[in-house]
Amino acid sequence: MPDLDRLYDVLVIGGGNAALCAALSARQAGASVLLVEHAPREVRGGNSRHTRDLRAMHEAPTSLMTDAYGEREYWDDLLRVTGGQTDERLARMTIRASGEVVPWMESHGVRFQASLRGTLNLSRTNAFFLGGGKALLNAYYRTAERMGVDVLYDTEVQSLKLDRSTVREAVLSRNGFPATARARAVVAAAGGFQANLDWLRQYWGDAVDNFLIRGTPYARGRVLKDLLDQGAAPVGDPTQCHAVAIDARAPRFDGGIVTRLDCIPFGIVVNRTARRFYDEGEDVWPKRYAIWGRLVAQQPGQIAYCILDSKAERLFMPSVFPAVHANTPGELAARLELDPGALEETVRTFNAAVRPGTFDSQALDGCATEGLTPPKTHWARAIDSPPYLAYPLRPGITFTYLGVKVNERAQVQLQDGSPAANLFACGEIMAGNLLGRGYLAGFGMTIGTVFGRIAGREAALHARL
Ligand SMILES: Cc1cc2nc3c(=O)[nH]c(=O)nc-3n(C[C@H](O)[C@H](O)[C@H](O)COP(=O)(O)OP(=O)(O)OC[C@H]3O[C@@H](n4cnc5c(N)ncnc54)[C@H](O)[C@@H]3O)c2cc1C
């Protein structure tokens, strides 16, 4: 039973993957652990409960992943997507450690399944959780409870009393009532600040009113801001985040994975003036899906529409919402409240620029446009086979990259360059150390699992000093 009069060895803030990995590791190392989750039990688990897979290196095929995916290729992939904005020492350490996480996860109750087929084609690089992130978290919570981790739900950590480099106490709001918790060491695993619309507004202005937050509404960045205000060293650009184009009909928060759309390479994308604005076929989808949230965010009204015809209908995983159908582009425009003449003109111009080629939905094919700005460099086929279909798109924010700086022991770094004595961080709250920009599918869970384990172990070690 949680006991707020007790001095725990380790206090873990958060209830997602990173927090659970930290709590399990700290407990395994012999520490008494209190885990504090802001959300109620029914929606515990933050963004992590929406996940499906994690990226893990492996030198040879495993029962879960095909072929090999070694450190070098993993590092090259990370370097490319981040444009070098990553801490190489921490990144390489994370990549190497990712090779060991699957057996550890299994030993704590997580079950895996053969990779899912779909547009991201991750069977070589990523291990898929049986039942997704929710089943993973349920398994971790069950194991944590069995091991004697105390869990408090409906409890927000509002601030940490940081005395020079040592956290003395956590100020809580428990079911709306003030409380405090004390521990010898603290692990901050409270996620990003993507659900704090006022904070996002500082960088994006009123465009934020049209952003959809794909995951938990509890990721408000309260602990992050508190730590930065008290002298923790920041890392990452506050405007950088993982953002994908999702179905505009998704709920404001927590729509999860079923609102994502993978149709863009197979159609054209227009803004509300019915004009195209970016190459829809620039590269294979796993390398491009995470740029489209930002692209849509930069359009007027932060809205866009993917326009397709019947040839494309079966090539992608649809969202949970039905496509808008029509017999002509003009009719489709009317249904989308776009200017019919403008959309007809955009489709006509696009179709006229398409050059013959052999279409291959699974590879960078030779189907491209000629003399069109912006071009469509692959999978360009005339949009001419009714029924026509469309999906409205909005920016779907997954998680923000501004975080606290950490070292290889997951210790939070202070602005004077020294590490905090008893404060550790893991997961989204420190992901900016490795992700300055860009994203590699499955890397969020890798960061949380690797740093969660380190933070838990180091916090337990500190508590026994
Ligand atoms: C729809 C969707 C699909 C995704 N799919 C994948 C995927 O397949 N693979 C992958 O690698 N990544 C995926 N991600 C990203 C992934 O979810 C994250 O990178 C990872 O789960 C982050 O884990 P975390 O524990 O740091 O944060 P979270 O899981 O978000 O946990 C943060 C926790 O902190 C709690 N909290 C916040 N503030 C406080 C406070 N003040 N006091 C107490 N508790 C607090 C929250 O309630 C929450 O429990 C996906 C994200 C979304 C939204």
The ligand as an SDF file (V2000), in Angstrom:
LIG
                    3D

 53 58  0  0  0  0  0  0  0  0999 V2000
   -0.3900    7.0820  -31.1570 C   0  0  0  0  0  0  0  0  0  0  0  0
    1.0340    6.8480  -30.7700 C   0  0  0  0  0  0  0  0  0  0  0  0
    1.6950    5.7270  -31.2560 C   0  0  0  0  0  0  0  0  0  0  0  0
    3.0350    5.5260  -30.9380 C   0  0  0  0  0  0  0  0  0  0  0  0
    3.6470    4.3890  -31.3770 N   0  0  0  0  0  0  0  0  0  0  0  0
    4.9280    4.1410  -31.0360 C   0  0  0  0  0  0  0  0  0  0  0  0
    5.5350    2.8860  -31.3700 C   0  0  0  0  0  0  0  0  0  0  0  0
    4.9250    1.9790  -31.9220 O   0  0  0  0  0  0  0  0  0  0  0  0
    6.8480    2.7260  -31.0220 N   0  0  0  0  0  0  0  0  0  0  0  0
    7.5540    3.6910  -30.3480 C   0  0  0  0  0  0  0  0  0  0  0  0
    8.7260    3.4950  -30.0800 O   0  0  0  0  0  0  0  0  0  0  0  0
    6.9710    4.8520  -29.9690 N   0  0  0  0  0  0  0  0  0  0  0  0
    5.6900    5.0910  -30.2940 C   0  0  0  0  0  0  0  0  0  0  0  0
    5.0940    6.2530  -29.8670 N   0  0  0  0  0  0  0  0  0  0  0  0
    5.8860    7.1760  -29.0340 C   0  0  0  0  0  0  0  0  0  0  0  0
    5.9520    6.5560  -27.6240 C   0  0  0  0  0  0  0  0  0  0  0  0
    4.6540    6.5200  -27.0860 O   0  0  0  0  0  0  0  0  0  0  0  0
    6.8230    7.2950  -26.6730 C   0  0  0  0  0  0  0  0  0  0  0  0
    8.0490    7.6430  -27.1970 O   0  0  0  0  0  0  0  0  0  0  0  0
    7.0600    6.4930  -25.3770 C   0  0  0  0  0  0  0  0  0  0  0  0
    5.9890    5.6670  -25.0820 O   0  0  0  0  0  0  0  0  0  0  0  0
    7.2600    7.4670  -24.2730 C   0  0  0  0  0  0  0  0  0  0  0  0
    7.2350    6.8450  -23.0310 O   0  0  0  0  0  0  0  0  0  0  0  0
    7.2970    7.7280  -21.7090 P   0  0  0  0  0  0  0  0  0  0  0  0
    7.1370    6.7730  -20.5980 O   0  0  0  0  0  0  0  0  0  0  0  0
    8.4490    8.6290  -21.7420 O   0  0  0  0  0  0  0  0  0  0  0  0
    6.0180    8.7030  -21.8310 O   0  0  0  0  0  0  0  0  0  0  0  0
    4.4800    8.3630  -21.6150 P   0  0  0  0  0  0  0  0  0  0  0  0
    4.1630    6.9730  -21.9840 O   0  0  0  0  0  0  0  0  0  0  0  0
    3.6970    9.4340  -22.2860 O   0  0  0  0  0  0  0  0  0  0  0  0
    4.2910    8.4670  -20.0550 O   0  0  0  0  0  0  0  0  0  0  0  0
    4.3230    9.7030  -19.3800 C   0  0  0  0  0  0  0  0  0  0  0  0
    3.5930    9.4810  -18.0670 C   0  0  0  0  0  0  0  0  0  0  0  0
    3.8050   10.5680  -17.1940 O   0  0  0  0  0  0  0  0  0  0  0  0
    2.5800   10.8580  -16.5360 C   0  0  0  0  0  0  0  0  0  0  0  0
    2.6920   12.2380  -16.0570 N   0  0  0  0  0  0  0  0  0  0  0  0
    2.8240   13.3610  -16.7790 C   0  0  0  0  0  0  0  0  0  0  0  0
    2.9630   14.4280  -15.9690 N   0  0  0  0  0  0  0  0  0  0  0  0
    2.9050   13.9450  -14.7030 C   0  0  0  0  0  0  0  0  0  0  0  0
    2.9940   14.5660  -13.4190 C   0  0  0  0  0  0  0  0  0  0  0  0
    3.1860   15.8820  -13.2790 N   0  0  0  0  0  0  0  0  0  0  0  0
    2.8770   13.7850  -12.3170 N   0  0  0  0  0  0  0  0  0  0  0  0
    2.7020   12.4440  -12.4430 C   0  0  0  0  0  0  0  0  0  0  0  0
    2.6250   11.8070  -13.6370 N   0  0  0  0  0  0  0  0  0  0  0  0
    2.7340   12.5610  -14.7480 C   0  0  0  0  0  0  0  0  0  0  0  0
    1.5270   10.6130  -17.5920 C   0  0  0  0  0  0  0  0  0  0  0  0
    0.2530   10.4180  -17.0440 O   0  0  0  0  0  0  0  0  0  0  0  0
    2.0850    9.3370  -18.2210 C   0  0  0  0  0  0  0  0  0  0  0  0
    1.6980    8.2010  -17.5070 O   0  0  0  0  0  0  0  0  0  0  0  0
    3.7400    6.4620  -30.1350 C   0  0  0  0  0  0  0  0  0  0  0  0
    3.0550    7.5600  -29.6000 C   0  0  0  0  0  0  0  0  0  0  0  0
    1.7110    7.7460  -29.9070 C   0  0  0  0  0  0  0  0  0  0  0  0
    0.9880    8.9310  -29.3270 C   0  0  0  0  0  0  0  0  0  0  0  0
  1  2  1  0
  2  3  1  0
  2 52  2  0
  3  4  2  0
  4  5  1  0
  4 50  1  0
  5  6  2  0
  6  7  1  0
  6 13  1  0
  7  8  2  0
  7  9  1  0
  9 10  1  0
 10 11  2  0
 10 12  1  0
 12 13  2  0
 13 14  1  0
 14 15  1  0
 14 50  1  0
 15 16  1  0
 16 17  1  0
 16 18  1  0
 18 19  1  0
 18 20  1  0
 20 21  1  0
 20 22  1  0
 22 23  1  0
 23 24  1  0
 24 25  2  0
 24 26  1  0
 24 27  1  0
 27 28  1  0
 28 29  2  0
 28 30  1  0
 28 31  1  0
 31 32  1  0
 32 33  1  0
 33 34  1  0
 33 48  1  0
 34 35  1  0
 35 36  1  0
 35 46  1  0
 36 37  1  0
 36 45  1  0
 37 38  2  0
 38 39  1  0
 39 40  1  0
 39 45  2  0
 40 41  1  0
 40 42  2  0
 42 43  1  0
 43 44  2  0
 44 45  1  0
 46 47  1  0
 46 48  1  0
 48 49  1  0
 50 51  2  0
 51 52  1  0
 52 53  1  0
M  END
$$$$
